[in-house]
Amino acid sequence: MMRKNICLSLLLIVCQFAASSQSYNQEKTALTQFIIRMYKAAPFTGVKVFRDYEHHYLISLVKLPAAGYSSESVMDRVAEVKARAQVSQFINGSHISYDAVISLPAEDGSASKAPKSDINELIKESSIGYVDAVEQIATFIDEKETDKKVFIFMRELEKPNKKK
């Protein structure tokens, strides 16, 4: 009798864990499908935050040219590094410096021609931080730019505080 109760208890615990893990996978699949539909309706790249009642997700979307890499694994690695850089900039912020140089040619005495100016702009952005993990949840070929591949990465943010 005691052995039967222990086996029944263990079976219930295993079923509970299986049900909760299945729920998480279903939530992640639904979120992935939603993001893909959203991208196809209005393409975007960068970082977005998606919220539901129990979770906050940070989504990083990267688009790369499919022909620019020697292998799929190299392309996957570059996409992950770019996604982590986007997430780091979003979380830690970045410093942007801007320099503009406007040069005017010397006038040669002819008043009929207006002097042309050249504008050279130099924009630098830097970010310092570390992002420990992003999970690749989808990869597909862009429908409008068929030579590009879209990578979607996800990171779950801290769970929101429930109001009591």
Secondary structure as the mmCIF struct_conf table of DSSP 4:
data_model
#
loop_
_struct_conf.conf_type_id
_struct_conf.id
_struct_conf.beg_label_comp_id
_struct_conf.beg_label_asym_id
_struct_conf.beg_label_seq_id
_struct_conf.end_label_comp_id
_struct_conf.end_label_asym_id
_struct_conf.end_label_seq_id
HELX_RH_AL_P HELX_RH_AL_P1 MET A 2 ALA A 41
BEND BEND1 ALA A 42 ALA A 42
STRN STRN1 GLY A 46 ARG A 51
BEND BEND2 TYR A 53 GLU A 54
STRN STRN2 HIS A 56 PRO A 65
HELX_RH_3T_P HELX_RH_3T_P1 ALA A 66 GLY A 68
BEND BEND3 TYR A 69 SER A 71
HELX_RH_AL_P HELX_RH_AL_P2 GLU A 72 ASN A 92
STRN STRN3 HIS A 95 SER A 103
HELX_LH_PP_P HELX_LH_PP_P1 PRO A 105 GLU A 107
BEND BEND4 GLY A 109 GLY A 109
BEND BEND5 ALA A 111 LYS A 113
HELX_LH_PP_P HELX_LH_PP_P2 ALA A 114 LYS A 116
STRN STRN4 ASP A 118 SER A 126
STRN STRN5 GLU A 135 ILE A 141
BEND BEND6 GLU A 143 GLU A 145
TURN_TY1_P TURN_TY1_P1 THR A 146 ASP A 147
STRN STRN6 LYS A 148 GLU A 156
HELX_LH_PP_P HELX_LH_PP_P3 GLU A 158 LYS A 163
#
